[in-house]
Amino acid sequence: SIPSKFIMENKLKFGFIECRLNCDSCGAPLHLNGPLESKICGRCQTEMQIPQDSILSILESMFKGWLENNWGPLESVRSTVWSTINYEITVSRQNPCCRSCKTEFPESEFQDRPGVDSWEMICKKCNRIMPVDRPPQWLKDKCNYIELIVNAEISEHESRLGKPAIEKVVFICPKCGNALDIDGLERIVHCINCNSNIYLPDDLWLRLHPEKITEMKAHR
């Protein structure tokens, strides 16, 4: 745990976290875009379990590094968190800003909103949307100094219910040559011409579902 006197003395507010790991099935690089308890590999579609203790190790390592080393506001530090799974992390002190144009969001956007668990902020310069969430209950119970998580995925499964990166593509059935409209919602598609079920190849599936990368900010 982090001594409360250090938090008060340093008056830490926001911090940037970028976390990378590798799929334990195929070795593909993955980005952990929030306090997720599982991560689906875009290459092999394996669902990788992320232990809660690993998430806590990442956050505690980050906060302790800030407090003990007194980093500057724009200084980034890379390190490795050795846990059940090894993570490469980059952390720094910085206020949340638009990922597209780097415009900082005003502090008023993060004022407490009783009874609201999530909301969206819109960049006044380029209109990009950035989500703001309360930490999941298990994380709040163990890290009560974290109040908000900005620009992060809270649920891996919910984050995959959105539209694919490409609206629709045409794929040729390898058995009969029929043109199939692919919407990217299912990995296995059915050809009505030859009654075959076709498993979409990796290169097409990854074009439809590229690896998401976000810059998560934690606030206390």
HELIX and SHEET records of a PDB file:
HELIX    1   1 SER A    4  ASN A   10  1                                   7    
HELIX    2   2 GLN A   52  ASN A   69  1                                  18    
HELIX    3   3 GLU A  107  PHE A  110  5                                   4    
HELIX    4   4 GLN A  137  LYS A  142  1                                   6    
HELIX    5   5 GLU A  156  SER A  159  1                                   4    
HELIX    6   6 ASP A  202  LEU A  208  1                                   7    
SHEET    1   A 4 PRO A  29  HIS A  31  0                                        
SHEET    2   A 4 PHE A  14  ASN A  22 -1                                        
SHEET    3   A 4 TYR A  87  SER A  92 -1                                        
SHEET    4   A 4 SER A  76  VAL A  81 -1                                        
SHEET    1   B 6 PRO A  29  HIS A  31  0                                        
SHEET    2   B 6 PHE A  14  ASN A  22 -1                                        
SHEET    3   B 6 MET A 216  HIS A 219 -1                                        
SHEET    4   B 6 LEU A 148  VAL A 150 -1                                        
SHEET    5   B 6 ILE A 129  ASP A 133 -1                                        
SHEET    6   B 6 SER A 118  ILE A 122 -1                                        
SHEET    1   C 2 SER A  38  ILE A  40  0                                        
SHEET    2   C 2 GLU A  47  GLN A  49 -1                                        
SHEET    1   D 2 VAL A 169  ILE A 172  0                                        
SHEET    2   D 2 ALA A 179  ILE A 182 -1                                        
SHEET    1   E 2 ILE A 188  CYS A 191  0                                        
SHEET    2   E 2 SER A 196  TYR A 199 -1                                        
END                                                                             
